[in-house]
Amino acid sequence: MGQKLTSIINKTLLILFFTFASFIVLFPFYVMLISGFKPATEIFSNGLNVSMALDTLTLENYIHLFTDGKEYFRWYSNSILITVITTIGSVILSSFAGYALAIYRFKGRNLIFGLVIFLLLVPVDILMLPLYRVMIFLGLVDTYAGVILPFIVTPFVIFFFRQYAIGLPKEIIESARIDGCTEFGCYVRIMAPMMLPAFGAMSIIQAMNSWNNFLWPLIVLRSNESMTLPIGLASLISPYGNNYGMLLTGSTLTVVPILIVFLFFQRYFVAGITMGGVKG
């Protein structure tokens, strides 16, 4: 009886904790969503106004965004293009590297993997200046390629795919080789389908990282036409005026692509994170 009561108390406390944590996480989204339906003068009346009075709600901000927001949708399309290329390129190229480090035995393999681990420990911020100098040398400043290329292959994704591939059955590869399948064929036809959970998990993470990336695009991109969403939205707040209506409605719409990506890959996400994190 005592053990059952303890179990009920633990479950109740756990539910209360996650309910409170969910409230903390979702409250900013609630504020952003509600504020997008208010006139700019109402948003900060008497401090931050988070009430949902029906008489103050309006579609004015969204109408203004869709009729006069050409710059916003230019930023939106830029972010989508960069995110799609970065995500697809990252998961494909990093999976090649991680798969090779896990499956093949070659001279220098441990050294390369050690360098991958070392790069995981290096803060990205200290690489910004050297990378920027490289972009200047290559003539890639203010181009999409300048934003995409430096981070299209990341040590974390390589490490994750390597850990995942270690747990794949090697006997299947040997059988395929005996049947005359090429090494690339073994990867594409046999191993890649078995790594779908890893592809799903990394697609979500890389898409989020690329979509929310602010510092590197801010350094590389210069023209207003090439700006991404985080930079464009930040430019709406300045010492010369604040466009809170467009900022909040625009920020609300930025959630949509990542939500679509997550819903598409969610069935692979938990399995990929769990299996890739414990194998090795």
N, C-alpha and C positions, 0 to 999 in steps of 0.2 A: 504493500500500500504506500509506504514511504517513498519507494523508488518510483512508483507511478506518479505520485504527487510532484516529486522533484523533476521528472520528465516534463510534466505539464507546465510547471513554472518556467523551466528552461526554454520550452517552445514559445511560451507567452512572451518572455523577455526578448527572445530572438525576433519575434514578430514585431514587437514594439520598437526594437532597435532599427530594424529595416524599414519600418513605416516612417520613423523619424528621419532616417538617412534619405529615404525617397523624397520626403518633404523638402529637405535641405537642397537636394539636387534639382528637383522640379520647380521649386519656387522661382528661381531666376527666369525659367522658361515661361512661367505663368505671367510674371511681370512684363516680359518682352512681348508676349502675345497680346495681353490686354492693352498695353500701352500703344501698340500699333493701331488700335481702333479708337484712339483718343486724339483730339487736337493737341498740337504741341504745347499750347498754353495750359492744358489740363494735366499734362504728364507730371510736371513738377510744381503744381499748385499745392501750397502748404506742405512742402517737402515732396518726397516721392509718393505720388498718389497711385496706390495699387488697388483701389476699390473698383468694382465693376458696376457702376451705375449705368443703367440702360439708356438714360436720357443723354449721356455724354458720349456714347459709342457712335462711331461714324466710320464710313468706308473712304473718307476723304484722302487719307494717307495712301491707301492702296490704289485709288483712282489716279492720284498724282504720280505714283510710282510707275504705273503701267502706261500712262499717257506722256509723261515728261521724263521718264527714267531711262533714256537711251544709254547714258553713260553706265548706269547700274547694270543693265543687261549686257553691255559690252564687257564689264568686269566679270559678270556671271559666266559668259561664254568663255572668256579667257581662263577662268578657274576650272571650268569643266574640261576644257581641252588639256590643260596642264595636268590635272588630276588623272584623267583617263590614260594619257600616255605614260605618266610616271608610275601609276599603279600596275598597268599591264607590263611595262618594261621591267619594273622592279621584281615582280613575282616570277616572271619568266627567267630573267638573267640570274637572279639570286637562287632560284631553284636549281639551275644548272650547276652553279658553284657549290651549293650545299649538297646536292646529290653526288657530285664528283668527290667531295671531301669525305662523304660517308661510305661510298661504295668502292672506290678505286684505291689501290695501294700504289703509291708512287713516291719517288724521292722528293723530300721537301714538303710532304703533305702536312706533317705536324707543325712545321714552321709556318706554313700558310694559315693553318687554323689558329696558331698562336697569335699571328698578326690580326686575325679577325677578332679574337678576344681582346687584344690590346686596343683596337680601334673602338670596341664597345665602351671602353673606359675613358676614352678621350672626349671631352665636352665639344659639341659641335661648334659652339660659339668661337672657340679659339682657332677654328679652321676658316672662319669667314674671310679674314684678310688675305691669306694665301690663295684661297679659292677665287676671290675677287680679282687678284692680280693675274691668275690664270685666265679668267674670263676676258680681261682686258687684252691679254696677249693673243688669245684666240679670236678676238673680235666678236664676242658673244654677249656683250653688255646690251641691255634693253632688247633681248630676244627671248623667245620661249625656250630655246635650247639652253640658254644660259641659266635658266631656272631649273630645267629638268635634268640635265646631264650630271651635275655634281652629286645628286642624291638618287639617281636611278638604281644604283646598287648600294645597299646599306649593309653593314656588318650584322645588325640584328636579324634581318631577314635571312641572310646566309646562314647564320648560326641556327635559326629556327628550323630551316629546311634540312640542315645537316642533322640536327637532333631527331627530326621526324624520319628522315631516310634511314637512319641507323637501325630503326626498328622494323624496316621492311624485310620480308623474307628474301634472302639472297638466292635460295634454291630456284626461285622462279626465273631469275635472270640467267642462271646457268642453263636451265632447260631451254630458254629462248635462244641462247647462243648456240646450243647444240642443234636446234632446229634451223639455224642459219640466219637468225635475226641480227641486224646490225646493232651497234651500241646505241645509236640514236633511236633506232626502232624500239629497243628495249625500254628506253626512257619514255618515249612518246606513247607507245601502245600498251605498255604494261605498268611501269612504275608511276607515271604521271596520274593515271586514273586512281591509283591507290593513294596518291598524295592530295586528293581533292580537299579533304578537311584542312590541310595546311594551306592550300591555295586560297580557300575561303577565308580563313582566319587572317592571313597576311593581306589579302585584298582589302578587307575592312580596315585594318590598321594603317596600311599604306595610303588608302584613299582618305582617311581622316587626317593623317599627318600632312599630306599634300594639300588637301582642301583648306586646312587651317594654317598652313605655313605663312608666316608674316615676315620674319626678319630677313630671310634670304631674298625673296622677291622684292622686298623694300630696298635692299642694297643693289640688286642687279637691274631692276626695271626703273625706267626714268620717265617715259612718256605716259600720258594719261590713257592713251588708247591701249597700252599693253598691261595696265594695272590688273591685279587680281582682286577678288572680292575683299579679303581682309584689309588690303591697302586702301582700296576705294572707300570702304565704309569708314575707315579711320580718318580719311581726308574730309569727311563730312563734319568733323568736330575740329574747329580751328579758333584762334583768337578773334577772327573777324566775323564769326557767326556759326551757329550750331543748327544743323538740320536734323533734329531728333525724330521727326515724323518719318522721314525716309530712312534714317538709320535703323529704327526699330522695326519697321515693316520689312526693310531689306534684310535685316538680321534674321527675322522669322523665316523668310524664304530660303535662307542659306541652309537650313536644317534639312530641306527636302531631299537633295541628292544623297547625302550621307544616310538618311533614313531609308531611301530606296536600296542603296548598297547593302545596308545591314539586313533588311528584310529579305533580300535576294540570297545572301550568304549565311544567314543566321543558323541554318541547320548544320553548317559545317563549323561554325565559329567555336562552340564549346568543345567539340571533339578535337578540333585542330589544336586549340590552345592546350588542352589537357594532355594529349598524346605527344605533342611537340615539346612540351615543357618537362616531361619526366623521363623521356628515353635518352639513353646515352651511357 
